Amino acid sequence: CGKRQRAVVACSALRRAYRDVLVHGRRDVRIVFLDGTRELIAARLAARKDHFMPAGLLDSQFMTLERPAPDEGAVTVSIDATVDAIVDDILRQLKLAPA
């Protein structure tokens, strides 16, 4: 096809080793770290209906989490905002926001 397209892959990638596999040394792959407190995420998880992740796993997810290191070049975005504001922040940090 020859035309470059962008894609978004959503996953937890809680550990650096997992992110390293996803990025695999490519400079055109970026990690977006959605940063939120345990309390905020617990509240949002409790409000979900029919979601695959039981709330009981949240503590183990936080214990497993390795925040991105500076050398990973991750974009960190607070999730303590509206969805539109979160998306705008991601696009701005990735320099994909419309001029």
Backbone as XML, in Angstrom:
<?xml version="1.0"?>
<chain id="A" units="angstrom">
  <residue number="1" name="CYS">
    <atom name="N" x="0.827" y="-1.180" z="0.000"/>
    <atom name="CA" x="0.000" y="0.000" z="0.000"/>
    <atom name="C" x="0.878" y="1.252" z="0.000"/>
  </residue>
  <residue number="2" name="GLY">
    <atom name="N" x="1.997" y="1.234" z="0.749"/>
    <atom name="CA" x="2.925" y="2.348" z="0.730"/>
    <atom name="C" x="2.526" y="3.537" z="1.580"/>
  </residue>
  <residue number="3" name="LYS">
    <atom name="N" x="1.274" y="3.665" z="1.928"/>
    <atom name="CA" x="0.815" y="4.811" z="2.722"/>
    <atom name="C" x="1.005" y="4.513" z="4.206"/>
  </residue>
  <residue number="4" name="ARG">
    <atom name="N" x="1.708" y="5.408" z="4.910"/>
    <atom name="CA" x="1.917" y="5.237" z="6.357"/>
    <atom name="C" x="0.640" y="5.602" z="7.090"/>
  </residue>
  <residue number="5" name="GLN">
    <atom name="N" x="0.264" y="4.750" z="8.003"/>
    <atom name="CA" x="-0.926" y="5.002" z="8.808"/>
    <atom name="C" x="-0.560" y="4.892" z="10.275"/>
  </residue>
  <residue number="6" name="ARG">
    <atom name="N" x="-1.348" y="5.546" z="11.108"/>
    <atom name="CA" x="-1.133" y="5.472" z="12.550"/>
    <atom name="C" x="-2.110" y="4.476" z="13.135"/>
  </residue>
  <residue number="7" name="ALA">
    <atom name="N" x="-1.703" y="3.876" z="14.240"/>
    <atom name="CA" x="-2.562" y="2.922" z="14.944"/>
    <atom name="C" x="-2.381" y="3.125" z="16.440"/>
  </residue>
  <residue number="8" name="VAL">
    <atom name="N" x="-3.392" y="2.739" z="17.189"/>
    <atom name="CA" x="-3.331" y="2.774" z="18.642"/>
    <atom name="C" x="-3.536" y="1.363" z="19.147"/>
  </residue>
  <residue number="9" name="VAL">
    <atom name="N" x="-2.628" y="0.916" z="20.010"/>
    <atom name="CA" x="-2.749" y="-0.384" z="20.650"/>
    <atom name="C" x="-2.930" y="-0.108" z="22.135"/>
  </residue>
  <residue number="10" name="ALA">
    <atom name="N" x="-4.011" y="-0.570" z="22.699"/>
    <atom name="CA" x="-4.279" y="-0.337" z="24.123"/>
    <atom name="C" x="-4.026" y="-1.622" z="24.902"/>
  </residue>
  <residue number="11" name="CYS">
    <atom name="N" x="-3.198" y="-1.502" z="25.931"/>
    <atom name="CA" x="-2.917" y="-2.627" z="26.802"/>
    <atom name="C" x="-2.319" y="-2.093" z="28.091"/>
  </residue>
  <residue number="12" name="SER">
    <atom name="N" x="-2.239" y="-2.934" z="29.093"/>
    <atom name="CA" x="-1.723" y="-2.452" z="30.373"/>
    <atom name="C" x="-0.210" y="-2.239" z="30.336"/>
  </residue>
  <residue number="13" name="ALA">
    <atom name="N" x="0.555" y="-3.138" z="29.773"/>
    <atom name="CA" x="2.020" y="-3.023" z="29.705"/>
    <atom name="C" x="2.568" y="-2.426" z="31.004"/>
  </residue>
  <residue number="14" name="LEU">
    <atom name="N" x="2.235" y="-3.069" z="32.108"/>
    <atom name="CA" x="2.567" y="-2.544" z="33.425"/>
    <atom name="C" x="4.060" y="-2.543" z="33.724"/>
  </residue>
  <residue number="15" name="ARG">
    <atom name="N" x="4.790" y="-3.449" z="33.125"/>
    <atom name="CA" x="6.225" y="-3.553" z="33.389"/>
    <atom name="C" x="7.038" y="-3.044" z="32.200"/>
  </residue>
  <residue number="16" name="ARG">
    <atom name="N" x="8.197" y="-2.534" z="32.521"/>
    <atom name="CA" x="9.084" y="-2.041" z="31.465"/>
    <atom name="C" x="9.382" y="-3.125" z="30.437"/>
  </residue>
  <residue number="17" name="ALA">
    <atom name="N" x="9.602" y="-4.345" z="30.893"/>
    <atom name="CA" x="9.930" y="-5.434" z="29.966"/>
    <atom name="C" x="8.830" y="-5.617" z="28.924"/>
  </residue>
  <residue number="18" name="TYR">
    <atom name="N" x="7.581" y="-5.451" z="29.308"/>
    <atom name="CA" x="6.470" y="-5.594" z="28.358"/>
    <atom name="C" x="6.501" y="-4.443" z="27.343"/>
  </residue>
  <residue number="19" name="ARG">
    <atom name="N" x="6.757" y="-3.229" z="27.848"/>
    <atom name="CA" x="6.810" y="-2.069" z="26.952"/>
    <atom name="C" x="7.982" y="-2.185" z="25.992"/>
  </residue>
  <residue number="20" name="ASP">
    <atom name="N" x="9.101" y="-2.713" z="26.475"/>
    <atom name="CA" x="10.257" y="-2.901" z="25.597"/>
    <atom name="C" x="9.937" y="-3.849" z="24.447"/>
  </residue>
  <residue number="21" name="VAL">
    <atom name="N" x="9.159" y="-4.887" z="24.720"/>
    <atom name="CA" x="8.752" y="-5.811" z="23.651"/>
    <atom name="C" x="7.866" y="-5.090" z="22.644"/>
  </residue>
  <residue number="22" name="LEU">
    <atom name="N" x="6.939" y="-4.274" z="23.131"/>
    <atom name="CA" x="6.029" y="-3.556" z="22.231"/>
    <atom name="C" x="6.773" y="-2.537" z="21.366"/>
  </residue>
  <residue number="23" name="VAL">
    <atom name="N" x="7.674" y="-1.801" z="21.974"/>
    <atom name="CA" x="8.403" y="-0.758" z="21.247"/>
    <atom name="C" x="9.491" y="-1.377" z="20.369"/>
  </residue>
  <residue number="24" name="HIS">
    <atom name="N" x="10.177" y="-2.371" z="20.879"/>
    <atom name="CA" x="11.197" y="-3.137" z="20.153"/>
    <atom name="C" x="12.215" y="-2.234" z="19.452"/>
  </residue>
  <residue number="25" name="GLY">
    <atom name="N" x="12.623" y="-1.165" z="20.159"/>
    <atom name="CA" x="13.646" y="-0.285" z="19.618"/>
    <atom name="C" x="13.194" y="0.670" z="18.528"/>
  </residue>
  <residue number="26" name="ARG">
    <atom name="N" x="11.936" y="0.645" z="18.184"/>
    <atom name="CA" x="11.434" y="1.519" z="17.115"/>
    <atom name="C" x="11.234" y="2.933" z="17.639"/>
  </residue>
  <residue number="27" name="ARG">
    <atom name="N" x="11.685" y="3.891" z="16.879"/>
    <atom name="CA" x="11.530" y="5.287" z="17.283"/>
    <atom name="C" x="10.151" y="5.836" z="16.933"/>
  </residue>
  <residue number="28" name="ASP">
    <atom name="N" x="9.419" y="5.139" z="16.086"/>
    <atom name="CA" x="8.098" y="5.624" z="15.682"/>
    <atom name="C" x="6.972" y="5.027" z="16.528"/>
  </residue>
  <residue number="29" name="VAL">
    <atom name="N" x="7.317" y="4.303" z="17.586"/>
    <atom name="CA" x="6.331" y="3.747" z="18.511"/>
    <atom name="C" x="6.440" y="4.529" z="19.810"/>
  </residue>
  <residue number="30" name="ARG">
    <atom name="N" x="5.322" y="5.028" z="20.289"/>
    <atom name="CA" x="5.318" y="5.828" z="21.517"/>
    <atom name="C" x="4.410" y="5.181" z="22.552"/>
  </residue>
  <residue number="31" name="ILE">
    <atom name="N" x="4.800" y="5.299" z="23.799"/>
    <atom name="CA" x="4.000" y="4.829" z="24.923"/>
    <atom name="C" x="3.276" y="6.036" z="25.511"/>
  </residue>
  <residue number="32" name="VAL">
    <atom name="N" x="1.973" y="5.885" z="25.733"/>
    <atom name="CA" x="1.188" y="6.912" z="26.425"/>
    <atom name="C" x="0.787" y="6.312" z="27.768"/>
  </residue>
  <residue number="33" name="PHE">
    <atom name="N" x="1.292" y="6.901" z="28.827"/>
    <atom name="CA" x="1.013" y="6.431" z="30.181"/>
    <atom name="C" x="-0.140" y="7.244" z="30.751"/>
  </residue>
  <residue number="34" name="LEU">
    <atom name="N" x="-1.275" y="6.578" z="30.955"/>
    <atom name="CA" x="-2.456" y="7.230" z="31.528"/>
    <atom name="C" x="-2.331" y="7.153" z="33.042"/>
  </residue>
  <residue number="35" name="ASP">
    <atom name="N" x="-2.042" y="8.282" z="33.655"/>
    <atom name="CA" x="-1.674" y="8.360" z="35.063"/>
    <atom name="C" x="-2.872" y="8.758" z="35.919"/>
  </residue>
  <residue number="36" name="GLY">
    <atom name="N" x="-3.193" y="7.902" z="36.888"/>
    <atom name="CA" x="-4.296" y="8.201" z="37.798"/>
    <atom name="C" x="-4.079" y="7.563" z="39.146"/>
  </residue>
  <residue number="37" name="THR">
    <atom name="N" x="-4.717" y="8.120" z="40.149"/>
    <atom name="CA" x="-4.589" y="7.563" z="41.492"/>
    <atom name="C" x="-5.368" y="6.260" z="41.598"/>
  </residue>
  <residue number="38" name="ARG">
    <atom name="N" x="-4.999" y="5.465" z="42.575"/>
    <atom name="CA" x="-5.715" y="4.220" z="42.828"/>
    <atom name="C" x="-7.185" y="4.510" z="43.113"/>
  </residue>
  <residue number="39" name="GLU">
    <atom name="N" x="-7.455" y="5.579" z="43.870"/>
    <atom name="CA" x="-8.831" y="5.928" z="44.232"/>
    <atom name="C" x="-9.660" y="6.302" z="43.011"/>
  </residue>
  <residue number="40" name="LEU">
    <atom name="N" x="-9.104" y="7.097" z="42.116"/>
    <atom name="CA" x="-9.823" y="7.494" z="40.906"/>
    <atom name="C" x="-10.106" y="6.283" z="40.028"/>
  </residue>
  <residue number="41" name="ILE">
    <atom name="N" x="-9.099" y="5.445" z="39.842"/>
    <atom name="CA" x="-9.284" y="4.268" z="38.992"/>
    <atom name="C" x="-10.274" y="3.297" z="39.624"/>
  </residue>
  <residue number="42" name="ALA">
    <atom name="N" x="-10.227" y="3.137" z="40.943"/>
    <atom name="CA" x="-11.189" y="2.269" z="41.635"/>
    <atom name="C" x="-12.612" y="2.771" z="41.443"/>
  </residue>
  <residue number="43" name="ALA">
    <atom name="N" x="-12.809" y="4.070" z="41.525"/>
    <atom name="CA" x="-14.147" y="4.640" z="41.333"/>
    <atom name="C" x="-14.648" y="4.410" z="39.914"/>
  </residue>
  <residue number="44" name="ARG">
    <atom name="N" x="-13.785" y="4.592" z="38.946"/>
    <atom name="CA" x="-14.188" y="4.371" z="37.546"/>
    <atom name="C" x="-14.449" y="2.893" z="37.282"/>
  </residue>
  <residue number="45" name="LEU">
    <atom name="N" x="-13.641" y="2.044" z="37.869"/>
    <atom name="CA" x="-13.828" y="0.606" z="37.710"/>
    <atom name="C" x="-15.161" y="0.168" z="38.319"/>
  </residue>
  <residue number="46" name="ALA">
    <atom name="N" x="-15.492" y="0.714" z="39.474"/>
    <atom name="CA" x="-16.754" y="0.372" z="40.144"/>
    <atom name="C" x="-17.968" y="0.828" z="39.333"/>
  </residue>
  <residue number="47" name="ALA">
    <atom name="N" x="-17.810" y="1.884" z="38.550"/>
    <atom name="CA" x="-18.921" y="2.412" z="37.752"/>
    <atom name="C" x="-19.140" y="1.632" z="36.453"/>
  </residue>
  <residue number="48" name="ARG">
    <atom name="N" x="-18.198" y="0.783" z="36.071"/>
    <atom name="CA" x="-18.323" y="0.016" z="34.823"/>
    <atom name="C" x="-19.320" y="-1.122" z="34.988"/>
  </residue>
  <residue number="49" name="LYS">
    <atom name="N" x="-19.984" y="-1.418" z="33.912"/>
    <atom name="CA" x="-20.923" y="-2.544" z="33.874"/>
    <atom name="C" x="-20.346" y="-3.617" z="32.950"/>
  </residue>
  <residue number="50" name="ASP">
    <atom name="N" x="-20.383" y="-4.856" z="33.394"/>
    <atom name="CA" x="-19.961" y="-5.997" z="32.566"/>
    <atom name="C" x="-18.533" y="-5.865" z="32.041"/>
  </residue>
  <residue number="51" name="HIS">
    <atom name="N" x="-17.615" y="-5.379" z="32.860"/>
    <atom name="CA" x="-16.224" y="-5.256" z="32.424"/>
    <atom name="C" x="-15.464" y="-6.512" z="32.802"/>
  </residue>
  <residue number="52" name="PHE">
    <atom name="N" x="-14.455" y="-6.849" z="32.013"/>
    <atom name="CA" x="-13.721" y="-8.105" z="32.200"/>
    <atom name="C" x="-12.802" y="-8.107" z="33.418"/>
  </residue>
  <residue number="53" name="MET">
    <atom name="N" x="-12.374" y="-6.934" z="33.887"/>
    <atom name="CA" x="-11.426" y="-6.908" z="35.004"/>
    <atom name="C" x="-12.152" y="-6.746" z="36.331"/>
  </residue>
  <residue number="54" name="PRO">
    <atom name="N" x="-12.043" y="-7.733" z="37.213"/>
    <atom name="CA" x="-12.661" y="-7.588" z="38.526"/>
    <atom name="C" x="-11.926" y="-6.541" z="39.361"/>
  </residue>
  <residue number="55" name="ALA">
    <atom name="N" x="-12.672" y="-5.769" z="40.131"/>
    <atom name="CA" x="-12.100" y="-4.710" z="40.958"/>
    <atom name="C" x="-11.060" y="-5.261" z="41.935"/>
  </residue>
  <residue number="56" name="GLY">
    <atom name="N" x="-11.185" y="-6.530" z="42.303"/>
    <atom name="CA" x="-10.250" y="-7.140" z="43.233"/>
    <atom name="C" x="-8.824" y="-7.229" z="42.707"/>
  </residue>
  <residue number="57" name="LEU">
    <atom name="N" x="-8.628" y="-7.062" z="41.417"/>
    <atom name="CA" x="-7.286" y="-7.130" z="40.837"/>
    <atom name="C" x="-6.554" y="-5.786" z="40.853"/>
  </residue>
  <residue number="58" name="LEU">
    <atom name="N" x="-7.257" y="-4.721" z="41.212"/>
    <atom name="CA" x="-6.655" y="-3.389" z="41.109"/>
    <atom name="C" x="-5.393" y="-3.250" z="41.961"/>
  </residue>
  <residue number="59" name="ASP">
    <atom name="N" x="-5.429" y="-3.720" z="43.192"/>
    <atom name="CA" x="-4.254" y="-3.587" z="44.056"/>
    <atom name="C" x="-3.049" y="-4.323" z="43.479"/>
  </residue>
  <residue number="60" name="SER">
    <atom name="N" x="-3.265" y="-5.516" z="42.940"/>
    <atom name="CA" x="-2.136" y="-6.252" z="42.369"/>
    <atom name="C" x="-1.613" y="-5.549" z="41.107"/>
  </residue>
  <residue number="61" name="GLN">
    <atom name="N" x="-2.494" y="-4.892" z="40.367"/>
    <atom name="CA" x="-2.052" y="-4.138" z="39.193"/>
    <atom name="C" x="-1.151" y="-2.983" z="39.608"/>
  </residue>
  <residue number="62" name="PHE">
    <atom name="N" x="-1.526" y="-2.283" z="40.674"/>
    <atom name="CA" x="-0.698" y="-1.179" z="41.156"/>
    <atom name="C" x="0.630" y="-1.684" z="41.729"/>
  </residue>
  <residue number="63" name="MET">
    <atom name="N" x="0.621" y="-2.849" z="42.353"/>
    <atom name="CA" x="1.874" y="-3.409" z="42.878"/>
    <atom name="C" x="2.806" y="-3.822" z="41.742"/>
  </residue>
  <residue number="64" name="THR">
    <atom name="N" x="2.249" y="-4.256" z="40.625"/>
    <atom name="CA" x="3.027" y="-4.685" z="39.468"/>
    <atom name="C" x="3.548" y="-3.506" z="38.654"/>
  </residue>
  <residue number="65" name="LEU">
    <atom name="N" x="2.840" y="-2.392" z="38.693"/>
    <atom name="CA" x="3.151" y="-1.235" z="37.840"/>
    <atom name="C" x="4.568" y="-0.720" z="38.033"/>
  </residue>
  <residue number="66" name="GLU">
    <atom name="N" x="5.265" y="-0.580" z="36.927"/>
    <atom name="CA" x="6.545" y="0.118" z="36.870"/>
    <atom name="C" x="6.308" y="1.350" z="36.007"/>
  </residue>
  <residue number="67" name="ARG">
    <atom name="N" x="6.278" y="2.508" z="36.649"/>
    <atom name="CA" x="6.047" y="3.749" z="35.898"/>
    <atom name="C" x="7.131" y="3.894" z="34.824"/>
  </residue>
  <residue number="68" name="PRO">
    <atom name="N" x="6.794" y="4.444" z="33.675"/>
    <atom name="CA" x="7.806" y="4.613" z="32.623"/>
    <atom name="C" x="8.984" y="5.454" z="33.103"/>
  </residue>
  <residue number="69" name="ALA">
    <atom name="N" x="10.169" y="5.002" z="32.762"/>
    <atom name="CA" x="11.397" y="5.724" z="33.085"/>
    <atom name="C" x="11.618" y="6.824" z="32.049"/>
  </residue>
  <residue number="70" name="PRO">
    <atom name="N" x="12.373" y="7.866" z="32.420"/>
    <atom name="CA" x="12.621" y="8.966" z="31.474"/>
    <atom name="C" x="13.187" y="8.509" z="30.130"/>
  </residue>
  <residue number="71" name="ASP">
    <atom name="N" x="14.028" y="7.481" z="30.127"/>
    <atom name="CA" x="14.631" y="7.043" z="28.865"/>
    <atom name="C" x="13.657" y="6.296" z="27.953"/>
  </residue>
  <residue number="72" name="GLU">
    <atom name="N" x="12.436" y="6.020" z="28.428"/>
    <atom name="CA" x="11.443" y="5.367" z="27.573"/>
    <atom name="C" x="10.737" y="6.359" z="26.655"/>
  </residue>
  <residue number="73" name="GLY">
    <atom name="N" x="10.863" y="7.648" z="26.955"/>
    <atom name="CA" x="10.225" y="8.655" z="26.100"/>
    <atom name="C" x="8.713" y="8.596" z="26.116"/>
  </residue>
  <residue number="74" name="ALA">
    <atom name="N" x="8.139" y="8.099" z="27.185"/>
    <atom name="CA" x="6.682" y="7.981" z="27.273"/>
    <atom name="C" x="6.041" y="9.349" z="27.466"/>
  </residue>
  <residue number="75" name="VAL">
    <atom name="N" x="4.841" y="9.457" z="26.975"/>
    <atom name="CA" x="4.003" y="10.627" z="27.207"/>
    <atom name="C" x="3.135" y="10.283" z="28.412"/>
  </residue>
  <residue number="76" name="THR">
    <atom name="N" x="3.162" y="11.133" z="29.439"/>
    <atom name="CA" x="2.347" y="10.898" z="30.632"/>
    <atom name="C" x="1.193" y="11.885" z="30.645"/>
  </residue>
  <residue number="77" name="VAL">
    <atom name="N" x="-0.017" y="11.345" z="30.809"/>
    <atom name="CA" x="-1.223" y="12.160" z="30.783"/>
    <atom name="C" x="-2.065" y="11.823" z="31.995"/>
  </residue>
  <residue number="78" name="SER">
    <atom name="N" x="-2.479" y="12.855" z="32.723"/>
    <atom name="CA" x="-3.355" y="12.652" z="33.867"/>
    <atom name="C" x="-4.744" y="12.265" z="33.369"/>
  </residue>
  <residue number="79" name="ILE">
    <atom name="N" x="-5.344" y="11.282" z="34.034"/>
    <atom name="CA" x="-6.696" y="10.879" z="33.652"/>
    <atom name="C" x="-7.754" y="11.560" z="34.522"/>
  </residue>
  <residue number="80" name="ASP">
    <atom name="N" x="-7.323" y="12.516" z="35.339"/>
    <atom name="CA" x="-8.239" y="13.265" z="36.188"/>
    <atom name="C" x="-8.801" y="14.442" z="35.397"/>
  </residue>
  <residue number="81" name="ALA">
    <atom name="N" x="-9.459" y="14.110" z="34.282"/>
    <atom name="CA" x="-10.016" y="15.113" z="33.374"/>
    <atom name="C" x="-11.096" y="14.436" z="32.539"/>
  </residue>
  <residue number="82" name="THR">
    <atom name="N" x="-11.742" y="15.207" z="31.694"/>
    <atom name="CA" x="-12.733" y="14.630" z="30.789"/>
    <atom name="C" x="-12.018" y="13.836" z="29.701"/>
  </residue>
  <residue number="83" name="VAL">
    <atom name="N" x="-12.736" y="12.963" z="29.051"/>
    <atom name="CA" x="-12.151" y="12.183" z="27.959"/>
    <atom name="C" x="-11.623" y="13.118" z="26.876"/>
  </residue>
  <residue number="84" name="ASP">
    <atom name="N" x="-12.393" y="14.140" z="26.525"/>
    <atom name="CA" x="-11.940" y="15.082" z="25.493"/>
    <atom name="C" x="-10.637" y="15.766" z="25.896"/>
  </residue>
  <residue number="85" name="ALA">
    <atom name="N" x="-10.523" y="16.178" z="27.155"/>
    <atom name="CA" x="-9.301" y="16.846" z="27.625"/>
    <atom name="C" x="-8.120" y="15.881" z="27.617"/>
  </residue>
  <residue number="86" name="ILE">
    <atom name="N" x="-8.359" y="14.628" z="27.979"/>
    <atom name="CA" x="-7.295" y="13.620" z="27.970"/>
    <atom name="C" x="-6.798" y="13.406" z="26.536"/>
  </residue>
  <residue number="87" name="VAL">
    <atom name="N" x="-7.714" y="13.249" z="25.609"/>
    <atom name="CA" x="-7.342" y="13.042" z="24.200"/>
    <atom name="C" x="-6.594" y="14.262" z="23.669"/>
  </residue>
  <residue number="88" name="ASP">
    <atom name="N" x="-7.082" y="15.466" z="23.986"/>
    <atom name="CA" x="-6.396" y="16.684" z="23.539"/>
    <atom name="C" x="-4.969" y="16.744" z="24.081"/>
  </residue>
  <residue number="89" name="ASP">
    <atom name="N" x="-4.788" y="16.369" z="25.343"/>
    <atom name="CA" x="-3.459" y="16.388" z="25.954"/>
    <atom name="C" x="-2.533" y="15.383" z="25.268"/>
  </residue>
  <residue number="90" name="ILE">
    <atom name="N" x="-3.054" y="14.192" z="24.982"/>
    <atom name="CA" x="-2.252" y="13.181" z="24.284"/>
    <atom name="C" x="-1.825" y="13.705" z="22.911"/>
  </residue>
  <residue number="91" name="LEU">
    <atom name="N" x="-2.785" y="14.221" z="22.153"/>
    <atom name="CA" x="-2.475" y="14.729" z="20.814"/>
    <atom name="C" x="-1.471" y="15.873" z="20.859"/>
  </residue>
  <residue number="92" name="ARG">
    <atom name="N" x="-1.609" y="16.760" z="21.851"/>
    <atom name="CA" x="-0.687" y="17.886" z="21.989"/>
    <atom name="C" x="0.721" y="17.384" z="22.295"/>
  </residue>
  <residue number="93" name="GLN">
    <atom name="N" x="0.835" y="16.445" z="23.231"/>
    <atom name="CA" x="2.158" y="15.951" z="23.614"/>
    <atom name="C" x="2.826" y="15.145" z="22.506"/>
  </residue>
  <residue number="94" name="LEU">
    <atom name="N" x="2.010" y="14.486" z="21.696"/>
    <atom name="CA" x="2.555" y="13.738" z="20.557"/>
    <atom name="C" x="2.741" y="14.616" z="19.330"/>
  </residue>
  <residue number="95" name="LYS">
    <atom name="N" x="2.399" y="15.888" z="19.481"/>
    <atom name="CA" x="2.480" y="16.865" z="18.391"/>
    <atom name="C" x="1.620" y="16.449" z="17.207"/>
  </residue>
  <residue number="96" name="LEU">
    <atom name="N" x="0.433" y="15.933" z="17.520"/>
    <atom name="CA" x="-0.526" y="15.523" z="16.492"/>
    <atom name="C" x="-1.760" y="16.411" z="16.492"/>
  </residue>
  <residue number="97" name="ALA">
    <atom name="N" x="-1.770" y="17.400" z="17.388"/>
    <atom name="CA" x="-2.935" y="18.288" z="17.491"/>
    <atom name="C" x="-3.003" y="19.165" z="16.253"/>
  </residue>
  <residue number="98" name="PRO">
    <atom name="N" x="-4.236" y="19.430" z="15.792"/>
    <atom name="CA" x="-4.376" y="20.313" z="14.632"/>
    <atom name="C" x="-3.842" y="21.717" z="14.943"/>
  </residue>
  <residue number="99" name="ALA">
    <atom name="N" x="-3.273" y="22.336" z="13.960"/>
    <atom name="CA" x="-2.683" y="23.683" z="14.143"/>
    <atom name="C" x="-3.738" y="24.732" z="14.401"/>
  </residue>
</chain>
